Amino acid sequence: VSTQSTGTLTMKVVAVLFAIFVVTFALPKITSTKITKVSNPGIEWCPICVSFVDQTIDQLLNIILNVGVIGSCEQLCSYLPNSLEQVTCNLLCDYVGIEGFLDLINDADPDPIWICEECDVCPINDNAAGKITSCGVSPKTGTQGTTFNVQIIFTITNTTGTGELVYEVDPPAGFPFGDGTLLVSQAPGTYRAEFQFEADPGQDEPFLPGSYPVGVALCEGSCGSSHSHSFTLSECNTQFVMN
């Protein structure tokens, strides 16, 4: 795909995707001691593409399953309920072709970052390098209703392509939960990230007394993905205690 083609696609989609971004895409707070803006048109809407695919992948799979033979991008995307989603779907699908788009969506393990990379929307760097230098939870102990902060410091030593920083809590009772933030062409430097959650008891997370291990991962591509251009750069473990 030529640089000119990529630039043309970007010019077509930025306005539409920006509207979707404003309405639907919110990242956890991430601050940095060093921020370098990389001049690359793809960076402007890579996060929006990942958000779009993440939100519509199940709908697209159901459409493919229920409709059967689909002959065009317009036919496939017309079944999405939101007009902005239809436009974005058409732009991405037209770019790779209906057969290529169907193959990506029908993958056994559909991964939004990988799909957007395969669509030439998100940058790739198989030489990305970085390390989590510290991670912790504040406060270290709490009760039901406490607001906890997962605090992470990480260093990028070689610019990322498209990756993520994620955390996961593994409670003694209930289901694991967590959050993450997308990292696109993250420049070398030292960064501080903070995620916040409230220990609000429910059926899935009762927040019973005990020790709660917390795992943090810095990845190129999606953490845990089996697809190409996906690998773990660094991991860190910490915990907090519920009284």
C-alpha positions in Angstrom: 0.0 0.0 0.0 1.5 3.3 -1.0 2.0 6.3 1.4 -0.3 8.3 -0.9 -3.1 5.7 -0.6 -2.7 5.6 3.2 -2.8 9.4 3.3 -5.9 9.5 1.1 -7.7 7.1 3.4 -6.8 9.0 6.5 -8.1 12.3 5.0 -11.5 10.6 4.3 -11.9 9.1 7.7 -10.5 11.6 10.2 -13.6 13.7 10.4 -16.0 10.8 10.7 -13.8 8.9 13.1 -13.2 11.9 15.3 -17.0 12.1 15.9 -17.0 8.5 17.0 -13.9 9.0 19.2 -15.5 11.9 21.0 -18.7 10.0 21.8 -17.4 6.5 22.5 -13.7 6.3 23.3 -12.3 7.2 26.7 -8.9 6.1 28.0 -7.8 5.9 31.6 -5.6 8.8 32.7 -2.1 8.5 31.6 0.5 11.1 32.2 4.1 11.3 31.2 7.4 13.0 32.2 8.3 13.1 28.6 5.8 13.4 25.7 6.9 13.5 22.1 4.3 14.0 19.4 5.1 11.8 16.5 4.0 13.2 13.1 2.2 10.3 11.5 -1.4 10.6 10.1 -2.2 7.0 11.1 -1.7 7.8 14.8 -4.6 10.2 14.7 -7.2 7.5 14.2 -5.6 4.2 15.1 -7.2 4.4 18.6 -10.5 5.1 17.0 -10.2 2.1 14.7 -9.4 -0.2 17.6 -12.3 1.2 19.6 -14.7 0.7 16.6 -13.6 -2.9 16.0 -13.8 -3.7 19.7 -17.4 -2.4 19.9 -18.7 -3.9 16.7 -16.9 -7.2 16.3 -19.7 -9.2 17.9 -22.3 -7.4 15.8 -20.3 -8.1 12.6 -19.9 -11.8 13.5 -23.7 -12.1 14.0 -24.4 -10.3 10.8 -22.1 -12.7 8.9 -23.6 -15.7 10.6 -27.3 -14.7 10.1 -27.1 -13.1 6.6 -25.0 -15.8 4.9 -23.5 -14.9 1.6 -22.3 -11.3 1.7 -21.1 -9.8 -1.6 -20.1 -6.3 -0.8 -18.8 -4.0 2.0 -22.0 -1.9 1.6 -24.2 -4.9 2.2 -22.3 -6.0 5.3 -22.0 -2.6 6.9 -25.6 -1.6 6.2 -26.7 -4.0 8.9 -24.9 -2.0 11.7 -27.5 0.1 13.6 -25.4 3.3 13.8 -24.8 5.4 10.7 -21.4 6.5 11.9 -20.4 2.9 12.4 -21.7 2.1 8.9 -19.5 4.8 7.4 -16.4 3.6 9.3 -17.1 0.0 8.5 -17.4 0.8 4.8 -14.1 2.8 4.8 -12.2 0.0 6.5 -13.8 -2.7 4.4 -13.3 -0.9 1.1 -9.7 -0.4 1.9 -8.9 -4.2 2.3 -11.7 -5.5 0.1 -14.8 -7.5 1.2 -13.0 -10.9 1.2 -10.0 -9.6 3.2 -12.3 -7.9 5.7 -14.5 -11.0 6.2 -11.3 -13.1 6.7 -10.2 -10.7 9.5 -13.6 -10.6 11.2 -14.0 -14.4 10.9 -10.6 -15.1 12.5 -10.7 -17.7 15.3 -9.4 -15.1 17.7 -10.5 -11.7 16.4 -8.2 -9.0 17.9 -9.0 -5.3 17.4 -5.4 -4.2 17.4 -4.3 -6.9 15.0 -7.3 -6.2 12.7 -6.5 -2.5 12.5 -2.8 -3.3 11.9 -3.8 -5.7 9.0 -5.9 -2.8 7.6 -2.8 -0.6 7.6 -4.5 1.7 10.1 -2.2 1.1 13.1 1.6 1.2 13.1 3.7 -1.9 13.7 7.1 -2.2 15.3 8.4 -5.7 16.0 11.5 -4.1 17.6 9.5 -2.2 20.2 11.2 -2.4 23.6 10.2 -1.2 27.1 10.1 -2.2 30.8 7.8 -1.6 33.7 10.1 -0.2 36.4 7.5 -0.2 39.2 3.9 -1.0 40.0 1.8 -0.7 43.1 -1.7 -0.2 44.5 -2.8 2.6 46.8 -4.1 2.3 49.4 -2.5 -1.1 50.2 -5.5 -2.1 52.3 -9.2 -1.2 52.1 -12.8 -2.3 52.7 -15.8 -2.4 50.4 -16.4 1.0 48.9 -12.7 1.9 48.9 -11.3 3.5 45.7 -8.0 1.9 44.7 -5.4 3.4 42.4 -3.1 1.1 40.3 0.1 3.2 39.8 2.6 2.2 37.2 5.9 3.6 36.0 7.3 2.3 32.7 10.1 3.1 30.3 10.0 2.9 26.5 13.5 2.3 25.1 12.5 1.7 21.5 9.3 3.3 20.0 6.3 1.1 20.0 4.1 0.3 17.1 0.6 -0.3 18.5 0.5 -1.9 22.0 -1.2 -1.6 25.4 -0.6 -1.2 29.1 -3.0 -3.4 31.1 -3.7 -4.5 34.6 -5.8 -7.4 35.9 -7.0 -8.2 39.5 -7.4 -11.8 40.4 -9.8 -11.9 43.4 -10.0 -14.8 45.8 -13.7 -15.0 45.0 -15.4 -13.7 41.9 -14.2 -13.1 38.4 -10.9 -11.4 37.3 -11.3 -7.7 36.2 -9.1 -5.0 34.9 -8.5 -2.2 32.5 -5.9 -0.9 30.0 -4.8 1.9 27.7 -3.7 1.9 24.1 -0.2 2.9 23.3 0.4 4.1 19.7 3.9 5.0 18.6 4.9 5.6 22.2 8.2 7.4 22.0 11.2 6.6 24.2 10.9 8.1 27.7 9.7 7.3 31.2 5.9 7.4 31.8 3.6 7.2 34.7 0.1 5.7 34.3 -2.7 5.4 36.8 -5.9 3.4 36.8 -8.7 3.7 39.3 -11.4 1.4 40.4 -13.9 1.2 43.3 -14.4 -1.9 45.4 -18.1 -1.8 44.9 -19.4 -5.3 45.7 -21.6 -7.2 43.2 -22.4 -10.7 41.9 -19.2 -10.9 39.8 -16.9 -9.1 42.2 -18.1 -9.5 45.8 -14.8 -8.0 47.2 -14.6 -10.3 50.2 -11.8 -10.1 52.7 -8.5 -11.5 51.5 -5.4 -10.8 49.3 -5.9 -9.6 45.8 -3.0 -10.2 43.4 -2.6 -7.6 40.6 -0.8 -8.3 37.4 0.4 -5.5 35.1 1.7 -6.0 31.5 3.2 -3.8 28.9 2.8 -5.3 25.4 3.3 -4.7 21.7 0.0 -5.7 20.1 -2.7 -7.0 22.4 -1.5 -8.6 25.7 -2.0 -12.4 25.4 -2.8 -12.3 21.7 -1.5 -15.2 19.5 -1.4 -13.0 16.4 1.6 -11.6 14.6 3.3 -8.5 16.0 2.0 -9.3 19.5 4.4 -9.9 22.4 4.9 -9.0 26.0 7.5 -6.3 26.7 7.4 -6.4 30.5 5.3 -7.6 33.4 5.0 -6.6 37.1 3.1 -8.0 40.0 1.7 -6.4 43.1 -1.3 -6.8 45.4 -3.7 -5.2 47.8 -5.7 -6.5 50.8 -9.4 -6.3 51.5 -10.4 -6.3 55.2 
